[in-house]
Amino acid sequence: MKILIVEDDLSSRKFINKFMSDYGDCDITVDGIEALDAFLMALDENEPYDLICLDIMMPKVDGVKVLKTIREIEKQRKIEGDSRTKVIMTTALNDVELVQSSFNSGCEAYANKPIDTKKLTTVMEKLNFKKKKD
């Protein structure tokens, strides 16, 4: 499985990378521009990401705008349904409107920081992602 972690905070980035490494190979970007570049590069190389962990509050381009752009690119390229990249939004904010906006923009799940590993494990199971075999 191929995973993109989009997180500007170093400690959150390390934590998510450690957790997600059990599920697949992780790439890391620190802002929305880098995330879109990585997403497009993966599509162009015919190796799209299976999962993106996307922070909402980031410099340059915020996570909701990145998510909307990803979904628009997928639509243009006729990537639909289960073929679309799964997206888990992460944030330290407790903002109901932001959560709703993320779901309206097409995310599959939402995780508040600090991230609860039990809840995130449940989310991964619901998305049918399995841990790698050692």
HUQUI-V828551 format. One record per residue. N is the residue number from 0. PSI is psi in radians with two decimals (999 if undefined). Layout:
BEGIN
n/psi
N/PSI
N/PSI
END
This chain:
BEGIN
n/psi
0/2.50
1/2.18
2/2.40
3/2.20
4/2.13
5/1.81
6/2.17
7/-0.32
8/2.13
9/-0.84
10/-0.70
11/-0.72
12/-0.82
13/-0.77
14/-0.86
15/-0.71
16/-0.77
17/-0.79
18/-0.86
19/-0.39
20/-0.40
21/-0.32
22/-0.48
23/-2.99
24/2.21
25/2.38
26/2.64
27/2.35
28/2.76
29/-0.03
30/3.00
31/-0.62
32/-0.86
33/-0.69
34/-0.81
35/-0.67
36/-0.81
37/-0.74
38/-0.84
39/-0.72
40/-0.75
41/-0.73
42/-0.81
43/-0.54
44/0.08
45/0.56
46/1.13
47/2.75
48/2.44
49/-0.56
50/2.45
51/2.20
52/1.97
53/2.00
54/2.48
55/-0.84
56/1.80
57/2.75
58/2.81
59/-1.23
60/2.21
61/2.87
62/-0.63
63/-0.72
64/-0.68
65/-0.80
66/-0.82
67/-0.71
68/-0.74
69/-0.83
70/-0.60
71/-0.74
72/-0.77
73/-0.72
74/-0.79
75/-0.62
76/0.15
77/0.70
78/2.01
79/2.89
80/-2.30
81/-0.23
82/-0.31
83/2.67
84/2.34
85/2.48
86/2.23
87/2.05
88/2.46
89/2.54
90/2.70
91/-0.19
92/2.60
93/1.32
94/1.87
95/-0.70
96/-0.67
97/-0.73
98/-0.83
99/-0.72
100/-0.69
101/-0.79
102/-0.69
103/-0.51
104/-0.14
105/0.40
106/2.72
107/-0.45
108/2.96
109/2.33
110/2.19
111/2.57
112/2.55
113/2.51
114/2.29
115/1.98
116/-0.57
117/-0.78
118/-0.71
119/-0.62
120/-0.73
121/-0.74
122/-0.78
123/-0.69
124/-0.75
125/-0.55
126/0.07
127/0.59
128/2.27
129/2.61
130/2.62
131/2.63
132/2.39
133/999
END
